[in-house]
């Protein structure tokens, strides 16, 4: 049995190094056995806390033995464990931080022994984070706050006991308390920003991300030197930390330690990122098992939900306790002119600087309505933060929010008043969520706290997404964001009852995780809540309608042909009136931004604006607005004609322009926007007439320009050539070979059998716009492919790491569009390199003509639409549709990862 002062655990004892004849003193085999003992102990149910401490003890015994083995005990050196190792915490592959400290410069006589000691550490497989310093050197090095932080954790292992307090003394000499606190808080802020300022990253770093182990360490760093303690529990005895807070921290820390242990076990290294590569395996090792009725990802989603809840608890406590330290230790010692001013708000609350505080400890106990009143006062008085003593009292009081509390009319009125008060609404709701008010007042909200979906599309947990959506709504009122959301901001500013949208935001996803359609279930919850809070039937039904149809507008804009008047008319019939449309438009834009920041771009903004404008004209019965295909075509041509009359475009011959437009066909003017039509027109008229392929002067037209609306480094590629059966297939193959990802495609055949294809592509290398040789290569490859079509050759590419961990079943669905006499093929499958090239190959093999395409990527899922016919522009028969569907599915079912 190995015993030390921090843990007692049965592990293989360290063999005697003095008498060892084995290679590297037999230490590597012993270390492997220690790790195996720890793994087996964890399987037996031994606490991870004991095991983390036990490994630190084992390394203690090894380092002390080596220190003596190389006769360093005969020198004046002191051996310290620092950092996490100094705290007595070592996971399987954690860094072993050690300091060799000398009272003066290290003597020449000691250097050979010291060098042998360090070399042996590397030989036996320990990669130490090693510092060798004199006290004078240490004083200089400690001016770096990271060095000073490591010294705070220093624990003497062996050697010169006279130096046992030297590390702490050095920190005290180098860093005033206030400066050290401010420096560590600035460091924490920088760390948070590096991890998107959220606990809810899809692949979190369990050590350094918000809510990670580092947040617990920060509490110790800023308090230990003042309270002169070495363990977190000592802060309980100092009345700085409560027993319950200590229990919450230690439980959460143990949970993260266990995750870290399994990450180290799976990877064989000091891995702290909970990547998709490991999440399923770690979940299984942590005991999360699939139940009979579970969906495929249920077990890993339960694991990640518990992780996110744990992370939020840690970050909340860390934020509260570090602030508590400032308020109780640093603030009272500030000069009078630097202390925050105290101003009474009413008998229950005071304002202290930019914080709100209860006037006495019994406020919430004596006046339960004060829980909600406090947040309303924060909005009314422009107060963003809450004093720590008040937060502690709030956390306790929130546990008393029960059905009786919720049914109190005064409490209902206060809650609604909070939603009507827009000032700092997001920050107030965030505090309500973190300290249990929101989940207790709306029990359904507790069910979605920490709830995640195992995909790349939904970037946040449901509760974080809901609150972020409300934050986006607030941005629509902020002048700083007017340029980003011009139309939606104007509409939201005109909506008087903004709490309607806030409530719709609160309930739109609140039924996720239940069995059934979350939109329909959420509608029921929303209406019941609104009616219970005294809202009118009309208001309640509007909130319910928004909850039920919150996905309607985005799905219509992204997945349907909104240049088709029938599609817009159908959407308008569901919406019903302009009031519904205005509210739905604002909610949809906010929802898309809050789901995934990468989802919102100028392309989607244009789609949404187009659908909104066309629908509004229908609902308002605007007799001057185009409401059918011919009207829309005429309106587009009129806009381009007006642009032609500008000074910059006087050089184009009007007769040639109008003659060309007549040849391009109606479909072209339905699908293209005026700016692109003008660009295409000038390029075509400046290009030699395209005739027979043998004519050297009649090569296809390929032009490129910058298109940063869809994405940074996006390039618009316009192709004008004679139509041919394999045009889409060879174009996709060339794009694939050139490492270009297609973001959008408009494939149109003019009346005289000319193809006008417009693509927006993303250049993986980021050089297409700046490298003229690469531009020429793309043009020449496309032209050669069009003039001399050959069998499509697909480039073999590795599936990106993140995508390997998702299974998306390939689904193919057909709808017939009578207005265009074409079928619309919808393809859902895993997004992957060469996807469109593969689809193009199938179309070529099946003799399918592609007339238009809508490319949509939602995280790991591709949801693309193709407007297709046979090679004679006729609809496909049922047997051909069946054969095409099977060919598409077969094409994606046999994809092997290329290594």
Long-range contacts (C-beta under 8 A, 24 or more apart in sequence): 2-54, 2-57, 2-58, 2-61, 4-57, 4-60, 4-61, 6-53, 6-56, 6-57, 6-88, 7-50, 7-53, 7-54, 7-56, 7-57, 7-88, 8-50, 9-41, 9-46, 9-50, 9-51, 9-53, 9-54, 9-57, 10-37, 10-41, 11-37, 11-38, 11-41, 11-54, 11-58, 12-37, 14-58, 14-61, 14-62, 14-65, 17-65, 17-66, 17-69, 18-69, 24-120, 24-123, 24-124, 25-69, 25-120, 25-124, 27-62, 27-124, 27-125, 28-124, 28-125, 30-62, 31-62, 31-124, 31-125, 31-126, 34-58, 35-92, 38-92, 39-265, 42-258, 42-261, 47-254, 48-254, 48-257, 48-258, 48-261, 49-250, 49-253, 49-254, 49-257, 51-261, 52-88, 52-89, 52-90, 52-91, 52-257, 52-261, 53-88, 53-89, 55-90, 55-91, 55-92, 56-81, 56-85, 56-88, 56-89, 56-90, 57-88, 59-85, 59-90, 59-96, 59-126, 60-157, 62-126, 63-98, 63-157, 63-158, 64-157, 64-158, 66-117, 66-120, 66-121, 67-117, 67-157, 67-158, 67-159, 68-158, 70-113, 70-114, 70-116, 70-117, 70-120, 71-113, 72-110, 72-113, 72-114, 72-117, 72-158, 72-159, 73-158, 73-159, 75-102, 75-107, 75-109, 75-110, 75-113, 75-159, 76-102, 76-103, 76-104, 76-159, 76-160, 77-101, 77-102, 77-106, 77-110, 77-114, 77-159, 77-160, 78-102, 78-156, 78-158, 78-159, 78-160, 78-161, 78-162, 78-163, 78-164, 78-166, 79-156, 79-157, 79-158, 79-159, 80-154, 80-155, 80-156, 80-157, 80-167, 81-153, 81-154, 81-155, 81-157, 82-131, 82-150, 82-151, 82-153, 82-154, 82-155, 82-167, 83-129, 83-150, 83-153, 84-153, 84-217, 85-153, 86-150, 86-153, 86-154, 86-155, 87-153, 87-155, 87-220, 88-155, 89-257, 91-257, 91-260, 91-261, 91-264, 91-270, 92-261, 92-264, 92-265, 93-264, 93-268, 93-269, 93-270, 93-271, 94-264, 94-270, 95-127, 95-128, 95-129, 95-270, 96-126, 96-127, 96-128, 96-129, 97-128, 97-129, 97-150, 98-128, 98-129, 98-130, 98-131, 98-157, 99-130, 99-131, 99-132, 99-133, 99-150, 99-151, 99-154, 99-167, 100-130, 100-131, 100-132, 100-133, 101-133, 101-134, 101-135, 101-138, 101-160, 101-163, 101-166, 101-167, 102-132, 102-133, 102-134, 102-135, 103-134, 103-135, 103-160, 103-162, 103-163, 104-134, 104-135, 104-136, 105-134, 106-132, 106-134, 135-163, 135-166, 135-170, 138-166, 138-167, 138-170, 139-170, 139-173, 139-174, 142-170, 142-171, 142-174, 142-175, 143-174, 145-175, 145-180, 145-183, 145-184, 145-187, 148-174, 148-175, 148-180, 149-184, 149-221, 152-220, 152-221, 152-224, 152-225, 153-220, 155-230, 168-225, 171-225, 172-225, 177-225, 177-226, 177-329, 177-330, 178-330, 178-333, 180-222, 180-225, 181-222, 181-322, 181-325, 181-326, 181-330, 184-218, 184-221, 184-222, 185-322, 188-214, 188-215, 188-218, 188-322, 198-460, 198-464, 199-308, 199-311, 199-312, 199-315, 199-464, 200-308, 200-311, 200-452, 200-459, 200-460, 200-461, 200-464, 202-276, 202-456, 202-459, 203-273, 203-274, 203-275, 203-276, 203-802, 204-273, 204-274, 204-307, 204-311, 205-272, 205-273, 205-274, 206-256, 206-259, 206-260, 206-263, 206-272, 206-273, 206-274, 206-307, 207-260, 207-272, 208-272, 209-311, 210-311, 210-315, 211-308, 211-310, 211-311, 211-312, 211-313, 211-314, 211-315, 212-256, 212-272, 212-311, 212-314, 213-253, 213-256, 213-257, 213-260, 215-314, 215-315, 215-317, 215-318, 216-249, 216-252, 216-253, 216-314, 216-318, 218-318, 218-322, 219-249, 219-317, 219-318, 219-321, 219-322, 222-322, 222-325, 223-321, 223-325, 226-325, 226-329, 240-321, 240-324, 240-325, 240-328, 241-321, 242-392, 245-317, 245-321, 248-313, 248-317, 249-314, 249-317, 252-310, 252-311, 252-313, 252-314, 253-314, 255-306, 255-307, 255-310, 256-310, 256-314, 258-286, 259-286, 259-307, 262-286, 274-307, 275-801, 276-801, 276-802, 276-805, 276-806, 277-801, 277-804, 277-805, 279-303, 279-304, 279-454, 279-805, 280-805, 296-807, 297-453, 297-454, 300-454, 301-451, 301-452, 301-453, 301-454, 304-450, 304-452, 304-454, 305-450, 305-451, 305-452, 305-461, 306-450, 307-450, 308-450, 308-452, 308-461, 309-449, 309-450, 312-434, 312-449, 312-450, 316-434, 316-435, 320-388, 320-391, 320-392, 321-388, 323-388, 324-388, 324-389, 327-387, 327-388, 327-389, 328-388, 345-377, 345-381, 346-377, 348-373, 348-374, 349-373, 349-374, 349-377, 351-381, 351-383, 352-387, 354-383, 354-384, 354-385, 355-383, 355-385, 355-386, 355-387, 356-381, 356-383, 356-385, 356-386, 356-387, 356-390, 357-386, 357-387, 357-389, 357-390, 358-387, 358-389, 358-390, 358-393, 361-389, 361-393, 363-393, 364-393, 364-394, 364-396, 364-397, 365-397, 368-397, 368-400, 368-405, 368-411, 369-408, 369-410, 369-411, 369-414, 371-397, 371-398, 371-401, 371-437, 372-411, 372-414, 372-415, 372-418, 372-437, 373-414, 375-418, 375-428, 375-431, 375-432, 375-437, 376-414, 376-417, 376-418, 376-421, 378-424, 378-428, 379-418, 379-421, 379-422, 379-423, 379-424, 379-425, 379-428, 380-421, 380-423, 382-423, 382-424, 383-424, 384-424, 384-427, 386-431, 391-431, 391-435, 394-435, 394-437, 395-435, 395-436, 398-435, 398-436, 398-437, 398-440, 399-436, 399-440, 401-436, 401-437, 401-440, 401-441, 402-440, 405-441, 406-441, 409-534, 412-532, 412-533, 412-534, 413-533, 413-534, 415-441, 415-533, 416-499, 416-533, 416-534, 416-535, 419-499, 419-502, 419-503, 420-498, 420-499, 422-474, 422-477, 422-498, 425-470, 425-474, 425-502, 426-467, 426-468, 426-470, 426-471, 426-474, 429-467, 429-470, 430-467, 433-463, 433-467, 442-506, 442-510, 442-529, 444-510, 444-511, 444-525, 445-506, 445-510, 447-510, 447-513, 447-514, 448-509, 448-510, 448-512, 448-513, 451-512, 451-513, 453-512, 454-806, 455-806, 455-859, 455-860, 455-861, 456-802, 456-803, 456-806, 456-859, 456-860, 457-595, 457-596, 457-599, 457-858, 457-859, 457-860, 457-861, 458-595, 458-596, 458-859, 459-595, 459-596, 459-597, 460-594, 460-595, 462-509, 462-510, 462-512, 462-513, 465-509, 465-594, 465-595, 466-505, 466-506, 466-508, 466-509, 466-510, 468-594, 469-505, 469-508, 469-590, 469-591, 469-593, 469-594, 470-502, 470-505, 470-506, 471-594, 472-589, 472-590, 472-593, 472-594, 473-498, 473-501, 473-502, 473-505, 473-586, 473-590, 476-586, 476-590, 485-589, 487-609, 487-612, 488-585, 488-586, 488-589, 488-590, 491-582, 491-585, 491-586, 492-586, 494-582, 495-582, 495-583, 495-586, 497-539, 500-539, 500-542, 500-543, 500-546, 500-583, 501-546, 501-583, 501-586, 501-587, 501-590, 503-529, 503-530, 503-543, 504-543, 504-546, 504-547, 504-550, 504-583, 504-587, 505-587, 505-590, 505-591, 507-543, 507-547, 508-546, 508-547, 508-550, 508-587, 508-591, 519-547, 519-548, 519-549, 519-550, 519-551, 520-548, 522-547, 522-548, 523-547, 523-548, 542-579, 542-580, 542-583, 545-580, 546-580, 546-583, 546-584, 546-587, 549-574, 549-575, 549-584, 550-584, 550-587, 550-588, 550-591, 552-584, 553-584, 553-585, 553-588, 553-608, 553-611, 553-612, 554-588, 554-591, 554-592, 554-608, 556-611, 557-604, 557-607, 557-608, 557-610, 557-611, 558-604, 558-607, 558-854, 558-856, 559-826, 559-854, 559-856, 559-863, 559-865, 561-817, 561-824, 561-852, 561-854, 561-865, 561-867, 562-607, 562-610, 562-611, 562-614, 563-632, 563-670, 563-671, 564-629, 564-670, 564-817, 564-819, 564-820, 565-627, 565-628, 565-629, 565-632, 566-819, 568-611, 568-614, 568-615, 568-618, 569-618, 571-611, 571-615, 572-615, 572-618, 572-619, 575-615, 575-619, 576-619, 577-619, 578-616, 578-619, 578-620, 581-612, 581-615, 581-616, 581-619, 585-612, 596-859, 599-858, 601-709, 601-710, 601-711, 602-709, 602-710, 603-709, 603-710, 603-743, 603-744, 603-760, 606-673, 606-709, 629-666, 629-670, 629-819, 630-666, 632-669, 632-670, 633-666, 633-669, 633-670, 636-669, 636-670, 636-672, 636-674, 636-677, 637-661, 637-669, 639-674, 640-674, 640-677, 640-678, 640-681, 643-674, 643-675, 643-678, 644-678, 649-678, 649-682, 652-681, 652-682, 652-685, 653-685, 656-685, 657-681, 657-685, 660-684, 660-685, 662-751, 663-750, 663-751, 663-752, 663-754, 664-748, 664-750, 664-751, 664-754, 664-756, 665-748, 665-749, 665-750, 665-751, 667-748, 667-749, 667-820, 667-851, 667-852, 668-748, 668-750, 668-756, 671-746, 671-748, 671-852, 672-746, 672-748, 672-758, 676-716, 676-718, 676-758, 679-703, 679-705, 679-718, 680-718, 680-720, 680-756, 680-758, 683-718, 683-720, 684-720, 687-720, 690-720, 690-721, 690-722, 690-754, 693-722, 693-787, 699-783, 699-787, 700-782, 700-783, 700-786, 700-787, 702-778, 702-779, 702-782, 702-783, 704-768, 704-769, 704-775, 704-778, 704-779, 706-769, 707-760, 710-743, 710-744, 710-760, 710-762, 711-743, 711-762, 713-762, 713-763, 713-766, 713-768, 713-769, 714-743, 714-760, 714-761, 714-762, 714-763, 715-740, 715-760, 715-761, 715-762, 715-763, 715-768, 715-769, 716-758, 716-759, 716-760, 716-761, 717-758, 717-759, 717-760, 717-761, 717-778, 718-756, 718-757, 718-758, 719-755, 719-756, 719-757, 719-758, 719-759, 719-782, 720-754, 720-755, 720-756, 720-757, 721-754, 721-755, 721-786, 722-753, 722-754, 722-755, 723-749, 723-753, 723-754, 723-755, 724-755, 724-786, 724-789, 725-844, 725-847, 725-849, 725-871, 726-789, 726-792, 726-844, 727-755, 727-757, 727-786, 727-850, 728-757, 728-840, 728-843, 728-844, 728-850, 728-853, 729-792, 729-837, 729-840, 729-841, 729-843, 729-844, 730-782, 730-785, 730-786, 730-789, 730-792, 730-840, 731-757, 731-759, 731-782, 731-785, 731-840, 732-792, 732-836, 732-837, 732-839, 732-840, 733-785, 733-792, 733-793, 733-794, 733-837, 733-840, 733-841, 734-778, 734-781, 734-782, 734-785, 735-759, 735-761, 735-836, 735-837, 736-794, 736-795, 736-833, 736-834, 736-836, 736-837, 737-781, 737-793, 737-795, 738-774, 738-777, 738-778, 738-781, 739-763, 739-764, 739-765, 740-764, 740-768, 740-778, 742-836, 742-855, 743-855, 743-857, 744-854, 744-855, 745-852, 745-853, 745-854, 745-855, 746-852, 746-853, 747-850, 747-851, 747-852, 747-853, 747-867, 748-851, 748-852, 749-849, 749-851, 749-873, 792-837, 792-840, 792-841, 792-844, 794-834, 794-837, 794-838, 794-841, 795-833, 795-834, 795-837, 796-898, 797-833, 797-834, 797-898, 798-833, 798-897, 798-898, 798-899, 799-832, 799-833, 799-895, 799-897, 799-898, 800-833, 802-860, 803-830, 803-831, 803-832, 803-860, 804-897, 806-830, 806-860, 808-860, 808-861, 810-888, 810-889, 810-892, 810-893, 812-884, 812-885, 812-888, 812-889, 814-876, 814-881, 814-885, 816-875, 817-867, 820-851, 820-867, 821-869, 821-873, 821-874, 821-875, 822-851, 822-867, 822-868, 822-869, 822-875, 823-867, 823-868, 823-869, 823-875, 823-876, 823-881, 824-865, 824-866, 824-867, 824-868, 825-865, 825-866, 825-867, 825-868, 825-884, 826-863, 826-864, 826-865, 827-862, 827-863, 827-864, 827-865, 827-866, 827-888, 828-861, 828-862, 828-863, 829-861, 829-862, 829-892, 830-860, 830-861, 830-862, 830-892, 831-857, 831-859, 831-860, 831-861, 831-862, 832-862, 832-895, 835-862, 835-864, 836-864, 838-891, 838-892, 839-864, 839-866, 839-888, 839-891, 841-891, 842-884, 842-887, 842-888, 842-891, 843-868, 845-887, 846-880, 846-883, 846-884, 846-887, 847-871, 848-876, 848-884, 849-873
